[in-house]
Amino acid sequence: MKRIIALCCSLLAASALAADYKVGDRLAPATAAKPATYKEVGWDDLLPKDWDPMKTIKDLQLDKLKDSDPRAMEAMDKLKAMWNAAPTNPAMAGKAIRIPGFMVPLEFGKKEVKEFLLVPYFGACIHVPPPPANQIIHVIADQPFKTKTGMDAVWVSGVIEQAFSRSDMGESGYRMRAVQIEPYKER
């Protein structure tokens, strides 16, 4: 627990360095030249077409419930369980892709990161609840990436696979061996 608290504090401090991004910010489309062998994809491509993340709580009127209402707490528990087991898109398995996102390091206290979660918006897994598992990619890099803030905005290229993994920062439905990681540049 102390390790998680220390990580959160260091990432909060690091996020102050990344002043260009606010919690929940998403990255704009590509700007740099794309590697020829990797197809650029967006986060929606990772979702199965028929998946409805709100299915289990559709009939509840959450806006009318107080946070302390047992029905609200039960609904949030159901939603969290559904998001942690969120299905991946089988059409993505084995594809060579390039995707932008934010790093959530799984290695602590280093200036270079070789293993991290890639998430679609700034602050995911740290300041706000983690995204569904089908919106988190567990990345293992061929070469360490020099990090500035720990939550760097990056492009990651590699082959994606369906593989569930659990960490202190969230549960991921995908894994990717990153052959290239590059800083994200806006237009």
N, C-alpha and C positions, 0 to 999 in steps of 0.2 A: 504494500500500500504506500509506503514511504517513497518507493521508486516511482509510482504513478504520480504522486503529488509533486515530486521533484521534477518529473518530466513535464507535467502540466505547467508548473511555474516557469520552467525554462522556455517552453513553447509560447507561453503568454508573453514573456519578455521578448522572445524572437519575433512574435507576431507584431510587436510594436515597431520592429525594424521593417516589417513588410507593410508599411503604412499605406501603400497603394491599394491594398485589399481589405475588405471588411468581411466579417463573418457572413457566409452565404454567397459571396461573390463567385460568379462562374467566369471562365475564360472565354474570350472572343475567338472566332474562327482563325484558321492558320494565317501566318504571315511569312514564315521562312520557307525555303525550298524544302519539299518533302523527299525523303529517301524514296527512290524509285520502286523498291520492292515492298514497301509498306503502305497499306491502304489507310488513309485517314478516316477515323470513325469518331462519332460522338457518343456521349454517355447513354443516350436513348437507344443506341444500337445494341447495348448490352441487356436490354429488357426484353423478355419474351412478349410477343405482341398481345397475348391474351391475359397478361398478368395485371391484376387490379390490386394495388397496395392497400387500398382502403376497404376492401371487400368485407373484412370481418367486423368493421364498425360502421358500415354504411347506414344502418337503421337507427343508430344513436344520434341524438341531437347534441353533439359535444358542446356547442356554444351555449347550451342551456344548463350544462352541468358544471358544478364547482369542482376545482381540482381535488378537493377532499372527498367528493362523492365516491362511494365504493364502485358504482357503475363506471365512472370515469377512470378510476384506477384499474379496474378489470379490463376495460377497453384498451387502455394503454399497454397493459401486460400482453394482451392478445396481439396488438399491433406490433409490439417489440418482438414477440416470438415469431410472427409472420415475416417481419423484416429480416430477422436473423436467419431465417430459412428461405429467404426469397429465391425463387428459381432463376437460373441463368438461361441465356439464350443459346440453345445447342448449335445454332447456325454460326456462332462465333468461334466455336472450338477449333483450334488448330490454325486460325487465321493469323497472317502476318499483318499487324496493325500499327498505327501510330495514333496516340491519343494524348490530349492535354489534360493536366490535372494538378493537384496539389499533393506534395509529399507529406506523409506522416511517418517519420522515422521509427523503425523498430529497434534501432541501435541507439544507445544513449551516450552522450558526452563525446561525440566524435565530430570532426570537421568534414569527414567523408562518410557517405552513407552507401551501403551496399544492399540493404534490405529495408523496404518501406511499404506502406500502404499508399496507393494512389487513389485519391478521392476527387469527386467532381466540383466541390466548392470549398472555399477557404474556411477554415475553422472546423471542418467536419472531424468528428472523433475527439475533438479537444474541447471546444466551447459549446457545442450543441450535440444532441444525440447523433450517433453515427448514422450514415445513410444505410439503406437496405444492403444486404450482402451482395446483391447483383449490381451494386453501384460502388463496390470497393474491389480493387485489384491488388493482390499481394505481389509485389515486384521484388525480384531478386536480380540484381544487376551483374553483368559480366565484369564491369569495371566500376570501382567506387566513384560516386558523384560527389564533387566538392560542394557542400551546402553552405549557404549564407545564413539562413534563418531557421532551418529545420522544417519549415513549411513552404519551401520554394515552389514556385509555379514552374512546371517543366513539361516538355514533350517526352513521351516514352515510346520507343519503338521496339517491337519484339513479337513473339508468337504467344497468343493468349490461349489459355486452356481453362476448362471448367474444373475447378479444384477448390473445395471448401477448406478454409483454415480459420482458426480462432486465435486472437491475440488480445492483449489488454486494451488495445485501441479500437477494436471492432472485429466483426466476422466478415470475411471476404468470400465471395462465390467464385472468384477468378484468380488465376495466378499467371504471371508473365515473367519469362526470362528476358530481361531488358538487354538488348544488344547496343542500344543507343539511348542516352538520356541527354537532353539539351535544355538550356534555360528557355523558358517561354518568353517570346517577344510579341508585344502587341503591335497592331498595325499602325 
